[in-house]
């Protein structure tokens, strides 16, 4: 009985040590390096539910492919004047494309003034 208890404790200690090691490197039959990682600890349904609720609350939860990756909320919203200044600067530097086929927009040299408003 004592020997089985000792073996059980040794097995649990070895499993704990394996989780502490992030990666193991070994060579395969062809001499290439292979890396193995220990499996992450399983989460309970309550932990997953709490993470989901937190993601919905802070706006990082997204659904589907249309909004991947989800937009992150800015800590400080910009004023209208700041946005207009950034837009004017982008126009001057030629970063404003007129069509999706121009993405990424080619660099354009011009004065920044345009007759079209």
Buried (B, 14 or more C-beta within 10 A) or exposed (E): EEEEEEEEEEEEEEEEEEEEEEEEEEEEEEEEEEEEEBEEEEEEEEEEEEEEEEEEEEEEBEEEEEEEEEEEEEEEEEEEEEEEEEEEEEBBBBBEEEEEEEEEBEEEEEEEEEEEE
